[in-house]
């Protein structure tokens, strides 16, 4: 599964520092902060936009940030690191060429030192269903059978 981590460059933008007193969104102050920010640092990256403090942020604020990122980034998402990983893993799983797995026994490795979103396990399972002969989860010495194609 860590294969789906991919090589995409990842960045996060926490809008909290751009809030008045770190808590309140004042449109004029917010716009000024955005205008003075160096957006070129996000070139060719996948960017997650989030707010690290609990406060009310209007939807347009995230939309406005994305307008500044548009010309630099590969893609922009609403969410923290966890959400960003889910989206990148999903994109990489959808790009997977299924032909090498056709009618094969496939083991989805369960242990990894790389963070793997739980959602990704479900996604790869549904992508492989109907293509593989059998699908298992875990390690070669100890696995859980998930799916076996009916003859």
N, C-alpha and C positions, 0 to 999 in steps of 0.2 A: 504493500500500500504506500510506502514512503516514496515509491516511484512517482506517484501523483503529486508529490510536493512541488515538483517542477523547478524550473530555473527562473521563474518570474521574479523580478525585483519587487520588493514589497516596502511600502511606506505607510505610516499612519499620521493623520493630522488630528490632533486634539484641539478643538476650538476654544477650550476653556481659557487659555491665556488671552484670547481676543475679546473676552467678556469684560464688561465694566465691573471692577472689583472682583473679578473672577467668577461672578455669579449671575449677572444680569446682562442680557443682550440689549445694548443701545445701538440702534441702527447706524447712526452717524459714526460712532466710535468703531463699530464692527467693520463698516465699509472702509474706513481709513486704515485699519489694521490689514485688511485684505489687500488694499491698494499698495501698501508698503512692503508686503511680503515677497520674498524671492521664490517665485513659482518654478523657476528653471530647475531647481533641485529635484523636482519630481519627474524629470524627463524619462520616458520609457519605463515607468513603474506602474504597479497596481497600487492604488491608494484607497485606504479606508478612512472615512471621516467619522469622528465620534466626539462626544463630550464626556470628559472624565468626572464631572460633578453633576449631581442631581439638581437640575434646574429646568425650567421650561424654555425650550428652544423652538422657535417657530420653524416650520418646514422650509420656508424660503431661505433660511440661513444656510442650511446644507446645500440647497440648490445654488445659492450664490457662490459658495466656495467651489462647487463643481464647475461653474462657468470660468473661473480662473484656471482651473486644472485642465480644462478641455484640450487645449492645444499642446500640452506637454505629456500627458499620461497615456498609458495603454488602456486603462479602465479605472473608473471611480465607483466606490461602493459606500453605502452607509453602514458603518459598523466598526467595532474594535478589531483587534488582532484575530480573535476567534472567528468572527464573521468573515474577515478577509480570507482566512485560510479555507473556510468552507467553500467560498466562492471560487477560489483558485483551484482547489482540489476538484470541485465539480466540473470546472472548465476542462481540466486535464483528463478527467475520466471520460467526458463526452468526446474528446478527441481520440480516444484509444481505438486503434485498429483491432477489431475483433477476430479477423481472419486467422491469426496464429493460434487462437484458442479454440477454434472450431473442432468439436468432437474430442476434445482433450480433457484430461483430469486436471483440474485447477485447484491450487491451494492458495487461499488468501492468507498471507502471513499476519499473525495477530500481534506479535511483540515488536516494538520498535522504539528507538530513542527519539524519533521524530514525532512531533505532535500530529496526530491524525484525527480529524473530526469524525465523530461517531456517524454522522450523516453520510460520510464517504463510503463506509462499509456497506450501507444499504444501497447506495447508488451503484457501486461496482457490482454488487450482487444482482441487481435488476438488469444491468447492462449485459452481464454474462449469461443470465438465464436464457434458455432456448438456443444458446450457441455451444456451450460446453457439454461434455458428456456427464461430468460430475463436478460439483463444487464443494470445497471443504474450507474450514476456517481453523487457524491455529498454527501449529508447528508440524513438521513431517512426522515426528515421533508421537505426537499427541494432537489429533485434530478432531473437529466436530463436523460430521457430514451435514451439508445443508441442502443439497439438491442432487438428484440423479435423474437423468433423462430416461423417459419411459420408451421402451422399444415399440 
